[in-house]
Amino acid sequence: MLKNILTLIALLLFNVQMALAQNISNDDIKETLDFNAGTAAYTLSTDLPAGSTLTWSIDGKTIADGLSADGKTLTVKLSKTTRSATVTVTPADGEAQTVKFSIEPKSYGADYD
């Protein structure tokens, strides 16, 4: 009986983790600007199931540089052009989900004086 209850609890927790990964949106991408360093950081702020992998792309090219140790934050240099970015979350045992967002150009005086 106890074994069945523990199995049921494990399955429920697994389903909750899968739902978290499958429900990410643009609202889960947080931007942090550092004008002193000339960078913008984009962080996926939601919890992910254990074993998930993250793949970040800018203008269709997979990015490996500028990733945090856990892969949840991408830091890029500020630029003068709008860039198209994506982050793809692939759970260990589930379907991948991709969120698209734009990396907008920032200027020191226009956006933050």
N, C-alpha and C positions, 0 to 999 in steps of 0.2 A: 504494500500500500504506500509506504513512504517513498519507495523507489518510483512509483507511478506519479506521485505528487511532485517529486523533484524533477522528473522528466518533463512534466507539464509546465512547471515554472521555467525550466531552461528553454523550452520551445516558445513560451510567451515572451521571454526576454529577447530571444533571437528575433522574433517577429517585430518587436519594438525597435530593435537596432536596425533592422532592414527598412522599416518605415522611415526612420530618421534619415538614412542615406538617400531614400527615394523621394524625399520631400524638400530637397534643398532648392533654394531660389536665389535670385539676385539680392534679396534682402539679407542673405547670409554672407554676402561678400562685403567686408568692411574695408574702406580705404583709409590709409593713414599717410599724410604727407609730411615729408621732412625737407623743407626748403634749404636748410643748412647743408644737408648731404646731397640735395638735388635728386631725391628719390620719392617714389610712391610705393607703399606696401599694400597688398591686397590679401586679406586673411579670410579663410573660410571659417566662420565662427560657430558652426554647428558641430555637435558631437557625431562621430562616425563609428560604425561597427569595427571591432577589432579585425585587423587584416585588410582593411580597405586601402586602396592605392589612389593617389591623386595625380592627375596629369594636367599640367598647365600649358596653354598655348597662346602665342601672340601672333596675330596675322597669319594663322595657319601653321606656324612652326612650333614644335614642342620645345619648351623651355626647361633647361636643367640648371642653369646658373641663377642664383638669387633666391633659391628655395631654402626655407627654414629646415631644421633637422627633422621635424615631423611632417614636412611637406605641405602644411596647411597655410603657409604664408609665402607669397611671391613678392620680392622687392625688385623694382625696375627703376631705371633712370628716367627722370622727367624728360619729355620730348616736346616738340612743337607740332606734332601731328596726332590726330586721333588714331588709336590702334584698337583693333578688334581682339578681344581676349576670351578664352574659355577655360573652365576648370571642369575636368571629368572625374567623377568619383566612381570607382569600381569596387564594390564590396566583394569580400572573399567568395561569397556564395550568392551572388545576385546580379541584377542587370545594372549596367553602367548608366549614369545620368550626367548630362553635360549642361552647364549653366554658362550662358554667354553674357558678356558685359563689355563696356567700352572703357578704354584707358584714355581719358580726355587730356588734351594738352593743358598745361598749367603755366602761368607766368607769374613772376614775383609780384609785380605791381597790380595787375588786373584782378587776380583772384584774392590775394592776401596782401594788404599794404602794411 
